[in-house]
Amino acid sequence: MSRKANCYDNAVMENFFGHLKTEMYHGEVFGTVAEFKQAIDEYIQWYNTERIQQRLKGLTPMQYRNQTLEPLTA
């Protein structure tokens, strides 16, 4: 934990929620809470497994994790 008035411990979640709002939520209208929860679940699944990132050399997070773990399983 960071000291009072330092937000370093919140930076990761603030970044994620910023992406969530701009990529999934902004401008959308959900008819029910269940639809909203479903959309969030789908977004989190996409965010963790299918989203291609430059900093991961063009791989998805799942591909990058699997590539990192390959030497351990061989």
DALINBEL-V63479 format. One line per field, one symbol per residue. psi: psi as a letter, one per 30 degrees, with the letter a starting at -180 (. if undefined). A space follows every 50 residues. Layout:
BEGIN
psi: ???
END
This chain:
BEGIN
psi: kllkgkgeffeeeeeeeeeeeefeekflkkeleeeeeeeeeeeeeeefef jkkefghglleeeeeeeefefef.
END
